[in-house]
Amino acid sequence: MEKPMLLIGKCCYNNGIWFVILSSYLLCLLFFLLDISTFPRIRNFPANKTVPNLTRNQSTINDHHHDESVLSDHLYSLNITNNNITQISSTATTENHFDSCSGRYIYIQDLPSQFNDDLLRNCHILEKSRDMCPCVSNNGFGTKLEDGNSKRVLIKNGWFMTDQFTLEVIFHNRMKKYKCLTSDSSMASAIFVPYYSGLDVAQYLLSNISVRDASARKLVGFLAKRPEWKTMWGRDHFMIGGRVAWDFRRQTDNENDWGSKLMLLPESKNMTLLSVESSFSNNDVSIPFPTYFHPSKGSEVFFWQERMRKRERRYLFSFAGAPRPGQQDSIRSELINQCKSSIEHCKFMGCHGSNNPCENPKKVMGLFQNSIFCLQPSGDAFTRRSTFDSILAGCIPVFFHPRTAYTQYWWYFPKNYSEYSVFISQNDIKEKRVMISAKLLGVSKDQVLEMREEVIRLIPKIIYGDWSSTTSGFKRKFEDAFDIAVKGLLERVEKLRKKMRDGEDPNEGLEENQGQFDWLWKELGF
């Protein structure tokens, strides 16, 4: 018989083992029950939820280091504050938890081919004076520039012989790659009408008015029958105008009047035209002329900006253009005379002759890169493509009329015009009250540096990039001219939609009204 103390010790020892076993069992049961409670959420996880392919992104980044522009890409990734340009890795985001395109969906109206594709197929006859086929190639960018010697003026990639009248083609091809497209028009915040209005009207500008207006009338007739039209009666529809808005606003039915009536038809008065020059009407807004530079990577933009900052400029000012002897109000002849009489400060490039140097991107950009200031007087229209070429070259524009830029590109340029340009009234030039060289010599070096830096900061905003061809493992984090146009258009349509919803007149009170510039006209003495 065992002693009492030994029995007690044995019993306690065995109970301890059972206690441990029982505790472990209960703990496992608790964890199992908790796991079961989470199972429904896992089972109902969206079937289309995908895991980010980090391996592919890393591979892309590795390939990126073998690119010939690795230096500019590296500088681009480091330069954040000076250029408002950043890069972020292509890693997992929270975009799947919400609709990132909400309020930004755009539906592209499917038009009969006569309004776009047929025009490109017949590019040989779009203009009587030249063959437009090279101009509309490469998605509207034109022939690619591959001159090996152009490295002194241009850079190797992203340069094209872009014509100033091909914006409609450029914009349409960018819109096809817009990330918030929808095939359901009921989801769309705006309707894009891909009509090549400028290319079309250019064929008939010298024809009788019935011929000039024929396509426009067919277009609005087609649109008005579409179900999308009745949503806002066309106020959510927009088009691109590759020519100045006045080419689409013939005021009378006089055969001698210029242009078509595209934007004055009852239906089109509700639509918005984004054109290279606006008319101050409620239904058109100006966006930049296309330049020669269409980069495929953000790093190319930064590299170009740095190059323009460091550029040594031998001329105080320059002018590329031709006189307008038939225009009574033109100051071009006076500008040319002042430039030629001040050869130590000014360089003149005459835009005339069969071998017109102004049609050579290398010569134009070379002149502007060597100039501190670039004169931008009005010509056949108030605006000039040259304004954007000069900004691209880091050359400070000098304007002589508010309509050349200040009352035009308010989505793009600073409201305070003195931040990026110099203004000299054309009236002062006519009356010979101002000598341009004296005026510009009076601008301090500090002011020049500040204005040039602002001009260089504008470069990303005024280019239409070719981002679809990028192979970089990083995302672009700045807006170009297309992005800004789409953003501004969507905001404009939303204002119209709110007015209609509130029972207000949608044609009144828009910020695009001419009245918003009354202060500027007064300040500049017009």
Disulfide bonds with the S-S distance in Angstrom:
Cys101-Cys180 2.06
Cys123-Cys133 1.87
Cys339-Cys346 1.86
Cys351-Cys358 1.76
Cys374-Cys395 2.09
